[in-house]
Every structure is written in structure tokens, then in C-alpha cells.
Amino acid sequence: MHGFQGNSFDLINIKNAFQLLYENVQCLLSTSNEDDTLGSIDEMGNRLAGEICNYVEEHPQIKKYMF
């Protein structure tokens, strides 16, 4: 997750570092709240949860998730 007025590229260096350290790691760089970082916590949480659920459904081969 990125912060106030953030975007998915804010954490790209962390994603790249994880992928260098762990060859099989997958990282989701969330985009669901990029256009509305001023929304309520409930709204943004629901959008993020929906994005995560979609990612899980699209990647059934992944057996373990960490947040």
C-alpha cells in the first residue's frame, strides 16, 4: 500500500529488492486507490480488498500470501 496521494510506483524499489532476494516472490503494487486517496478508510479499504481478491483469483498457483 502506498500513502496519501501515492501511486503504485512509490514502492517499486521495495518490490525489486524482494524479487532480488527471493526468486519466487510475487508483489502486488496496488492501483485501486491511486485516483482517490482522499476517500474514506472504508471506501479505500473496500477497493483494496477487491483488488486483492481479484489478484488471488487470477493467480491460483500462489499458495501463500503475506501482507
Beta strands, then each sheet from edge to edge (+ up, - down):
end
